[in-house]
Amino acid sequence: MQRFIKVFHKITGGPENLKTLGIALFVVLLIRSSVAAPYKIPTGSMRPTLQIGDHLFVSKLAYGLKLPFTNINLTTWSRPKRGDVIVFKYPKDPRKDYIKRVVGLPGDRVEIRAGQLYVNGKPVARQDVNDEEQHRVVEGRYRRSEHYRLYLETLDDVAHYVLHHRDYFYEGLHDHPPVVVKEDHYFVMGDNRHNSRDSREWGFVSFKAIRGRALVIFFSLKKNPWGVRWSRFGRFIH
C-alpha cells in the first residue's frame, strides 16, 4: 500500500499538487454549473441556425444567478425575450436537455396557420430567401430547394432563418390552434419548423426549467462527409 502511495504521489507531484488539482477541478465544475456550460447539438430541429455537431456555450447567468450544482435561481435579473435560443429541461423527461427558440412569452396568444406563426393575432414578419442564399445557408440533404422553403423571420428585433419542408413534416406541426401561454411559462419552437418536436406537441416550458441562453458556437464537426466547419467557429447565436 505504501508503495502505491509513493507511486501515486510521484505521478501527481505530491499532496500539494493534488490539492491544487482538486481546487482547480472544483472551480471548473462551479463555473460549468453557475456561469457557462458547453452543449452539443444532437439533432436537426434547430436547422439552419444550429447544425448537428455544433458545440456551443450556454450562459447560466443570462437570466439570473443559480445555486451552484442545481438549477435553482438565487436571484433573477431578466427574463427570456422572444427570439432567445434557450436550453431547458425537457418537460416530459427532466433528465434530458432540449434547445429551442422562444416565440411566446407569458400571456401571449400563439397560433400557427398553414405554417405561418402568429403572436397576439399578428403574423410574425418573414420573407422568402432567394435560391443563392438558400444554398449558402442550408446544409446537407435539404439543399434541393424544391423540397423546402427558407424564410428570414423576425421576432421583435431578432432576425433568424427558419426552414419549412414541403413534403416532410411531423403531423400537427403545420397548424396549431390558438393557445395563451401560462404565467411564468414560455412557448418554444425549433427553427426547423416541420421537423421539430416542441411546444406544439408537449406544451410550455416553465421559467424554472430553463438552464440558460445559447450564446456562441466554439466548435463544429460534421459527418457525411466528415469535416470541421471552420466558418462556424465563434459565431454568435441569434
HELIX and SHEET records of a PDB file:
HELIX    1   1 GLN A    2  THR A   12  1                                  11    
HELIX    2   2 PRO A   15  SER A   34  1                                  20    
HELIX    3   3 ASP A  131  VAL A  137  1                                   7    
HELIX    4   4 GLY A  140  TYR A  142  5                                   3    
HELIX    5   5 SER A  145  HIS A  147  5                                   3    
HELIX    6   6 SER A  199  TRP A  202  1                                   4    
HELIX    7   7 PHE A  207  ALA A  209  5                                   3    
HELIX    8   8 TRP A  230  ARG A  232  5                                   3    
SHEET    1   A 7 ALA A  36  LYS A  40  0                                        
SHEET    2   A 7 ASP A  54  SER A  59 -1                                        
SHEET    3   A 7 ILE A 210  LYS A 222 -1                                        
SHEET    4   A 7 VAL A  85  TYR A  90 -1                                        
SHEET    5   A 7 ASP A  93  GLY A 104 -1                                        
SHEET    6   A 7 HIS A 185  MET A 189 -1                                        
SHEET    7   A 7 VAL A 205  SER A 206 -1                                        
SHEET    1   B 4 ALA A  36  LYS A  40  0                                        
SHEET    2   B 4 ASP A  54  SER A  59 -1                                        
SHEET    3   B 4 ILE A 210  LYS A 222 -1                                        
SHEET    4   B 4 GLY A 227  VAL A 228 -1                                        
SHEET    1   C 2 GLY A  64  LYS A  66  0                                        
SHEET    2   C 2 ASN A  73  THR A  76 -1                                        
SHEET    1   D 4 LYS A 122  PRO A 123  0                                        
SHEET    2   D 4 GLN A 116  VAL A 119 -1                                        
SHEET    3   D 4 ARG A 109  ARG A 113 -1                                        
SHEET    4   D 4 HIS A 176  VAL A 180 -1                                        
SHEET    1   E 3 ALA A 125  ASP A 128  0                                        
SHEET    2   E 3 TYR A 148  LEU A 155 -1                                        
SHEET    3   E 3 VAL A 158  HIS A 165 -1                                        
END                                                                             
